[in-house]
């Protein structure tokens, strides 16, 4: 998440050349997907916990 925030700041600064801007955007998209996937996994685990059953979280 920290890397994504730093990357967003760099992109928004307008100081990057086009090639680096594109690479940063692609990396940001990868990081965003990673964060969303992790959040979804945690949300699923919470649903299980709310039902009174602890299910191990697979970190893939």
N, CA, C and O atoms as a printed pandas DataFrame, in Angstrom:
     atom_number atom_name residue_name chain_id  residue_number  x_coord  y_coord  z_coord
0              1         N          UNK        A               1    0.825   -1.180    0.000
1              2        CA          UNK        A               1    0.000    0.000    0.000
2              3         C          UNK        A               1    0.878    1.257    0.000
3              4         O          UNK        A               1    0.590    2.242   -0.679
4              5         N          UNK        A               2    1.956    1.186    0.784
5              6        CA          UNK        A               2    2.863    2.340    0.854
6              7         C          UNK        A               2    3.493    2.633   -0.506
7              8         O          UNK        A               2    3.604    3.789   -0.914
8              9         N          UNK        A               3    3.904    1.573   -1.201
9             10        CA          UNK        A               3    4.500    1.762   -2.531
10            11         C          UNK        A               3    3.479    2.378   -3.489
11            12         O          UNK        A               3    3.823    3.245   -4.292
12            13         N          UNK        A               4    2.234    1.933   -3.403
13            14        CA          UNK        A               4    1.185    2.475   -4.255
14            15         C          UNK        A               4    0.963    3.961   -3.971
15            16         O          UNK        A               4    0.791    4.753   -4.897
16            17         N          UNK        A               5    0.968    4.335   -2.703
17            18        CA          UNK        A               5    0.800    5.746   -2.343
18            19         C          UNK        A               5    1.952    6.600   -2.865
19            20         O          UNK        A               5    1.733    7.699   -3.375
20            21         N          UNK        A               6    3.174    6.098   -2.739
21            22        CA          UNK        A               6    4.337    6.845   -3.231
22            23         C          UNK        A               6    4.285    6.980   -4.752
23            24         O          UNK        A               6    4.587    8.038   -5.304
24            25         N          UNK        A               7    3.905    5.916   -5.405
25            26        CA          UNK        A               7    3.813    5.923   -6.859
26            27         C          UNK        A               7    2.741    6.902   -7.326
27            28         O          UNK        A               7    2.940    7.631   -8.298
28            29         N          UNK        A               8    1.622    6.916   -6.642
29            30        CA          UNK        A               8    0.545    7.846   -6.977
30            31         C          UNK        A               8    1.020    9.289   -6.852
31            32         O          UNK        A               8    0.719   10.122   -7.707
32            33         N          UNK        A               9    1.754    9.582   -5.797
33            34        CA          UNK        A               9    2.284   10.942   -5.611
34            35         C          UNK        A               9    3.218   11.331   -6.747
35            36         O          UNK        A               9    3.156   12.453   -7.249
36            37         N          UNK        A              10    4.079   10.410   -7.154
37            38        CA          UNK        A              10    5.000   10.685   -8.263
38            39         C          UNK        A              10    4.245   10.951   -9.555
39            40         O          UNK        A              10    4.559   11.893  -10.282
40            41         N          UNK        A              11    3.255   10.122   -9.839
41            42        CA          UNK        A              11    2.482   10.277  -11.074
42            43         C          UNK        A              11    1.733   11.613  -11.058
43            44         O          UNK        A              11    1.715   12.330  -12.058
44            45         N          UNK        A              12    1.127   11.937   -9.937
45            46        CA          UNK        A              12    0.356   13.174   -9.831
46            47         C          UNK        A              12    1.227   14.426   -9.855
47            48         O          UNK        A              12    0.739   15.521  -10.134
48            49         N          UNK        A              13    2.512   14.263   -9.564
49            50        CA          UNK        A              13    3.402   15.429   -9.546
50            51         C          UNK        A              13    3.600   16.030  -10.932
51            52         O          UNK        A              13    3.919   17.211  -11.063
52            53         N          UNK        A              14    3.410   15.214  -11.961
53            54        CA          UNK        A              14    3.612   15.698  -13.323
54            55         C          UNK        A              14    5.068   15.849  -13.696
55            56         O          UNK        A              14    5.379   16.474  -14.710
56            57         N          UNK        A              15    5.974   15.291  -12.900
57            58        CA          UNK        A              15    7.406   15.456  -13.125
58            59         C          UNK        A              15    8.039   14.291  -13.891
59            60         O          UNK        A              15    9.222   14.348  -14.227
60            61         N          UNK        A              16    7.265   13.235  -14.172
61            62        CA          UNK        A              16    7.830   12.055  -14.810
62            63         C          UNK        A              16    7.769   12.149  -16.334
63            64         O          UNK        A              16    6.788   12.644  -16.888
64            65         N          UNK        A              17    8.810   11.676  -17.007
65            66        CA          UNK        A              17    8.738   11.569  -18.462
66            67         C          UNK        A              17    7.658   10.537  -18.842
67            68         O          UNK        A              17    7.288    9.689  -18.031
68            69         N          UNK        A              18    7.170   10.621  -20.061
69            70        CA          UNK        A              18    6.068    9.783  -20.502
70            71         C          UNK        A              18    6.345    8.292  -20.293
71            72         O          UNK        A              18    5.467    7.559  -19.838
72            73         N          UNK        A              19    7.537    7.845  -20.617
73            74        CA          UNK        A              19    7.877    6.424  -20.481
74            75         C          UNK        A              19    7.785    5.976  -19.015
75            76         O          UNK        A              19    7.240    4.912  -18.723
76            77         N          UNK        A              20    8.313    6.778  -18.113
77            78        CA          UNK        A              20    8.240    6.448  -16.688
78            79         C          UNK        A              20    6.811    6.564  -16.166
79            80         O          UNK        A              20    6.408    5.818  -15.272
80            81         N          UNK        A              21    6.059    7.488  -16.719
81            82        CA          UNK        A              21    4.660    7.647  -16.330
82            83         C          UNK        A              21    3.868    6.393  -16.685
83            84         O          UNK        A              21    3.077    5.903  -15.879
84            85         N          UNK        A              22    4.081    5.880  -17.882
85            86        CA          UNK        A              22    3.394    4.671  -18.316
86            87         C          UNK        A              22    3.805    3.474  -17.466
87            88         O          UNK        A              22    2.952    2.686  -17.054
88            89         N          UNK        A              23    5.095    3.329  -17.200
89            90        CA          UNK        A              23    5.575    2.228  -16.362
90            91         C          UNK        A              23    5.007    2.349  -14.949
91            92         O          UNK        A              23    4.639    1.348  -14.335
92            93         N          UNK        A              24    4.939    3.570  -14.440
93            94        CA          UNK        A              24    4.378    3.787  -13.114
94            95         C          UNK        A              24    2.907    3.452  -13.058
95            96         O          UNK        A              24    2.433    2.881  -12.076
96            97         N          UNK        A              25    2.180    3.803  -14.106
97            98        CA          UNK        A              25    0.756    3.492  -14.173
98            99         C          UNK        A              25    0.542    1.975  -14.180
99           100         O          UNK        A              25   -0.332    1.461  -13.482
100          101         N          UNK        A              26    1.351    1.264  -14.975
101          102        CA          UNK        A              26    1.242   -0.202  -15.041
102          103         C          UNK        A              26    1.556   -0.834  -13.684
103          104         O          UNK        A              26    0.855   -1.742  -13.237
104          105         N          UNK        A              27    2.606   -0.352  -13.041
105          106        CA          UNK        A              27    2.962   -0.877  -11.711
106          107         C          UNK        A              27    1.853   -0.564  -10.709
107          108         O          UNK        A              27    1.514   -1.404   -9.875
108          109         N          UNK        A              28    1.297    0.622  -10.788
109          110        CA          UNK        A              28    0.206    0.998   -9.905
110          111         C          UNK        A              28   -1.002    0.093  -10.084
111          112         O          UNK        A              28   -1.643   -0.283   -9.102
112          113         N          UNK        A              29   -1.321   -0.260  -11.323
113          114        CA          UNK        A              29   -2.439   -1.163  -11.585
114          115         C          UNK        A              29   -2.180   -2.529  -10.964
115          116         O          UNK        A              29   -3.091   -3.137  -10.402
116          117         N          UNK        A              30   -0.941   -3.019  -11.061
117          118        CA          UNK        A              30   -0.579   -4.298  -10.441
118          119         C          UNK        A              30   -0.726   -4.237   -8.921
119          120         O          UNK        A              30   -1.274   -5.149   -8.302
120          121         N          UNK        A              31   -0.232   -3.159   -8.335
121          122        CA          UNK        A              31   -0.312   -2.999   -6.880
122          123         C          UNK        A              31   -1.759   -2.874   -6.412
123          124         O          UNK        A              31   -2.127   -3.413   -5.368
124          125         N          UNK        A              32   -2.566   -2.172   -7.174
125          126        CA          UNK        A              32   -3.973   -2.022   -6.821
126          127         C          UNK        A              32   -4.677   -3.370   -6.850
127          128         O          UNK        A              32   -5.465   -3.673   -5.955
128          129         N          UNK        A              33   -4.407   -4.179   -7.859
129          130        CA          UNK        A              33   -5.003   -5.512   -7.935
130          131         C          UNK        A              33   -4.559   -6.362   -6.746
131          132         O          UNK        A              33   -5.372   -7.060   -6.140
132          133         N          UNK        A              34   -3.270   -6.303   -6.413
133          134        CA          UNK        A              34   -2.743   -7.052   -5.285
134          135         C          UNK        A              34   -3.462   -6.657   -3.993
135          136         O          UNK        A              34   -3.884   -7.517   -3.220
136          137         N          UNK        A              35   -3.596   -5.349   -3.772
137          138        CA          UNK        A              35   -4.262   -4.858   -2.553
138          139         C          UNK        A              35   -5.729   -5.270   -2.516
139          140         O          UNK        A              35   -6.237   -5.674   -1.471
140          141         N          UNK        A              36   -6.402   -5.169   -3.643
141          142        CA          UNK        A              36   -7.812   -5.579   -3.697
142          143         C          UNK        A              36   -7.975   -7.066   -3.410
143          144         O          UNK        A              36   -8.901   -7.468   -2.705
144          145         N          UNK        A              37   -7.077   -7.883   -3.954
145          146        CA          UNK        A              37   -7.139   -9.326   -3.709
146          147         C          UNK        A              37   -6.932   -9.641   -2.232
147          148         O          UNK        A              37   -7.632  -10.484   -1.671
148          149         N          UNK        A              38   -5.979   -8.970   -1.606
149          150        CA          UNK        A              38   -5.718   -9.188   -0.177
150          151         C          UNK        A              38   -6.916   -8.738    0.656
151          152         O          UNK        A              38   -7.305   -9.418    1.606
152          153         N          UNK        A              39   -7.491   -7.612    0.306
153          154        CA          UNK        A              39   -8.662   -7.120    1.022
154          155         C          UNK        A              39   -9.824   -8.101    0.896
155          156         O          UNK        A              39  -10.523   -8.366    1.873
156          157         N          UNK        A              40  -10.031   -8.635   -0.297
157          158        CA          UNK        A              40  -11.096   -9.612   -0.503
158          159         C          UNK        A              40  -10.867  -10.851    0.363
159          160         O          UNK        A              40  -11.813  -11.381    0.945
160          161         N          UNK        A              41   -9.619  -11.318    0.452
161          162        CA          UNK        A              41   -9.303  -12.486    1.268
162          163         C          UNK        A              41   -9.599  -12.212    2.741
163          164         O          UNK        A              41  -10.145  -13.071    3.434
164          165         N          UNK        A              42   -9.245  -11.031    3.218
165          166        CA          UNK        A              42   -9.504  -10.673    4.608
166          167         C          UNK        A              42  -11.010  -10.566    4.855
167          168         O          UNK        A              42  -11.500  -11.011    5.893
168          169         N          UNK        A              43  -11.743   -9.981    3.912
169          170        CA          UNK        A              43  -13.192   -9.881    4.058
170          171         C          UNK        A              43  -13.832  -11.264    4.144
171          172         O          UNK        A              43  -14.757  -11.474    4.928
172          173         N          UNK        A              44  -13.347  -12.199    3.348
173          174        CA          UNK        A              44  -13.875  -13.566    3.391
174          175         C          UNK        A              44  -13.570  -14.219    4.738
175          176         O          UNK        A              44  -14.410  -14.929    5.290
176          177         N          UNK        A              45  -12.375  -13.979    5.264
177          178        CA          UNK        A              45  -12.014  -14.539    6.564
178          179         C          UNK        A              45  -12.899  -13.949    7.664
179          180         O          UNK        A              45  -13.312  -14.662    8.578
180          181         N          UNK        A              46  -13.185  -12.676    7.580
181          182        CA          UNK        A              46  -14.047  -12.027    8.575
182          183         C          UNK        A              46  -15.440  -12.635    8.533
183          184         O          UNK        A              46  -16.057  -12.846    9.576
184          185         N          UNK        A              47  -15.937  -12.916    7.337
185          186        CA          UNK        A              47  -17.249  -13.552    7.217
186          187         C          UNK        A              47  -17.251  -14.893    7.935
187          188         O          UNK        A              47  -18.218  -15.240    8.613
188          189         N          UNK        A              48  -16.172  -15.638    7.784
189          190        CA          UNK        A              48  -16.066  -16.936    8.447
190          191         C          UNK        A              48  -16.012  -16.738    9.957
191          192         O          UNK        A              48  -16.677  -17.457   10.703
192          193         N          UNK        A              49  -15.222  -15.766   10.411
193          194        CA          UNK        A              49  -15.122  -15.499   11.844
194          195         C          UNK        A              49  -16.469  -15.075   12.422
195          196         O          UNK        A              49  -16.821  -15.465   13.535
196          197         N          UNK        A              50  -17.207  -14.292   11.679
197          198        CA          UNK        A              50  -18.519  -13.857   12.144
198          199         C          UNK        A              50  -19.467  -15.037   12.324
199          200         O          UNK        A              50  -20.388  -14.979   13.138
200          201         N          UNK        A              51  -19.246  -16.080   11.582
201          202        CA          UNK        A              51  -20.078  -17.275   11.705
202          203         C          UNK        A              51  -19.589  -18.175   12.845
203          204         O          UNK        A              51  -20.172  -19.230   13.095
204          205         N          UNK        A              52  -18.533  -17.767   13.526
205          206        CA          UNK        A              52  -18.023  -18.525   14.662
206          207         C          UNK        A              52  -17.017  -19.592   14.311
207          208         O          UNK        A              52  -16.676  -20.420   15.156
208          209         N          UNK        A              53  -16.529  -19.595   13.075
209          210        CA          UNK        A              53  -15.577  -20.608   12.641
210          211         C          UNK        A              53  -14.328  -19.906   12.127
211          212         O          UNK        A              53  -14.419  -18.990   11.310
212          213         N          UNK        A              54  -13.168  -20.329   12.601
213          214        CA          UNK        A              54  -11.905  -19.754   12.139
214          215         C          UNK        A              54  -11.381  -20.572   10.969
215          216         O          UNK        A              54  -11.157  -21.775   11.099
216          217         N          UNK        A              55  -11.191  -19.935    9.850
217          218        CA          UNK        A              55  -10.667  -20.581    8.655
218          219         C          UNK        A              55   -9.311  -19.960    8.332
219          220         O          UNK        A              55   -9.195  -18.736    8.279
220          221         N          UNK        A              56   -8.293  -20.775    8.119
221          222        CA          UNK        A              56   -6.957  -20.200    7.811
222          223         C          UNK        A              56   -6.996  -19.394    6.518
223          224         O          UNK        A              56   -7.710  -19.718    5.568
224          225         N          UNK        A              57   -6.199  -18.333    6.525
225          226        CA          UNK        A              57   -6.124  -17.444    5.375
226          227         C          UNK        A              57   -4.940  -17.850    4.521
227          228         O          UNK        A              57   -3.805  -17.856    4.997
228          229         N          UNK        A              58   -5.186  -18.185    3.280
229          230        CA          UNK        A              58   -4.118  -18.569    2.354
230          231         C          UNK        A              58   -3.551  -17.309    1.731
231          232         O          UNK        A              58   -4.285  -16.557    1.089
232          233         N          UNK        A              59   -2.266  -17.063    1.904
233          234        CA          UNK        A              59   -1.633  -15.858    1.343
234          235         C          UNK        A              59   -0.995  -16.192    0.002
235          236         O          UNK        A              59    0.196  -16.495   -0.072
236          237         N          UNK        A              60   -1.784  -16.134   -1.036
237          238        CA          UNK        A              60   -1.294  -16.431   -2.370
238          239         C          UNK        A              60   -1.213  -15.190   -3.199
239          240         O          UNK        A              60   -0.818  -15.249   -4.363
